[in-house]
């Protein structure tokens, strides 16, 4: 396998692997076996992936705990990795996820995440889906204090275009995680703007939740597939219609649709790393190989034709 490419993370002074592993979603669910999760993480480390993304709210903290435990078992050096977590999503008294970006809650979540991850300092803390109104002066001051106190290194935002656009070029944010894929191409300009401002970009959901690849029967016969189907349907039928139109375009000899979709993202300006989630070690290996290959011209042309229609 070719050596994993590394790119600068904005002007942070750090470089990161062009691929990152999302340690969340179905990977974080207790019913997803520890052995399988370990195999996925092992494949990522073997491929040279250095970006690991998780969050305090994923599976009620189970994702962070599992990640820390498996990294210890695999003998990985946390100092060689960019381990990122997120704050701002909590469960209310009814057990439902809600947003709370008060300085008190964010600070408490950081301390809890440090404990679960077994770290003294978080390499990256991202606000998890804030609005522009959530970015109060008190919150920004609290974030800077976390950095000054040595609890956090880099600060970022994982969220929708409006809040990323608002925070581009503004302190204290070093990194953004917008959602960009063949399913969400309209967010490509966000990455270029952030890069121009010296901020790093970790692309979220670069495979578009694989809506373009599996047939409905595949989703309905696998527990993880049911989870992804529910996520895809959350935004109505439009994403599935786009996915259907993209399927013929995401075809090339020697490539899977997912590999082509990833290559499309990686060639876009401003991308530091594309963070994907998977439950398959073989998927990790295949994507790592694809990351070292240029997108075929025929696929690029076909995808562009669909996206312009």
Residue, then its C-alpha position, 0 to 999 in steps of 0.5 A: x500500500x502507498x504511504x498515506x499522504x499528509x497535508x497541512x492543517x491550515x496554519x496550525x503548524x500540524x500536518x494530518x493524514x489525508x484520511x481520518x476515522x470517525x469513531x462515532x455513529x454505529x461504530x460507537x454503539x454497544x451492540x457493535x462488537x468490541x472485536x470488530x471496532x478494534x479491527x476497524x481501528x487497527x486497519x486505520x492505524x496500519x494504513x497511516x491514518x492519524x486523525x481520529x474523530x469522536x464526541x462526548x455525546x456519541x453513545x453517552x460517552x461510550x465512543x470516547x471510552x472505547x477509543x481510548x481502550x482500543x488505542x491502549x490495546x493496540x499500543x498506539x501513541x496518542x501524541x502521534x495522533x490528532x484525536x478530536x472530540x466535540x462538546x455542546x450536545x447533551x442529554x436532557x432529563x427525558x434522555x433526548x439530545x439537545x444543544x447546550x453551549x453554555x461555558x459551564x457545560x462545555x467546560x464540564x464536557x471537556x473535563x469529562x472527555x479528558x477523563x474518558x480518553x485518558x488524555x491530559x490535553x485534547x488535541x482538538x475540541x470542536x463545538x458540535x453543531x452550534x448556531x451563530x447565536x451560540x457563539x457568545x463572547x462568554x463562550x469564546x472567552x471560555x474556549x480561550x481559557x481552556x486553551x490557556x489552562x492547557x486543557x485544549x490545543x486546537x479549537x474548531x466547529x463541526x456544523x452547518x454552512x451558516x455558522x462556519x461561514x460566520x466563524x471563518x477568519x475569526x478567533x479562536x477557531x483553528x479548524x472547521x468540519x463542514x459536511x462535503x460530498x457528492x451528495x452535498x457539493x454546495x459546501x465546497x466553497x466553505x473549504x476554500x474560504x477557510x483555507x484562505x483564512x488559514x484555518x484547517x478543514x476536516x471534511x465530515x461525511x465525505x461519503x455522503x452516508x453511502x446513500x449512492x451505493x447500497x441497494x435498499x435490500x442491503x440496507x434492510x438486511x443489516x443492522x448498520x444499514x437500517x441505521x444509515x437508512x434512517x439517517x438518509x430519510x431524515x431529510x426527506x426523499x431529495x437526498x435519495x433521488x440525488x443518490x439514484x442519479x449519481x449511481x451511474x456516474x460513480x462507476x470506473x474500472x477498478x474503483x468502488x462507488x465509495x472510492x470515487x466519491x472519496x477521490x472527488x472530495x480529496x481533490x477539492x481545494x482546502x481539504x486537509x483530511x476527509x473523516x469517514x465512518x465505517x464498520x468494515x476493516x476492508x473498507x478502511x483499507x480500500x479507501x486508503x488505497x483510493x486516497x493515493x490515486x487520482x480521480x479518473x477523468x471519466x468519473x469526474x466528468x460524469x459526476x460534474x454532469x449530474x451535479x449540474x443537472 
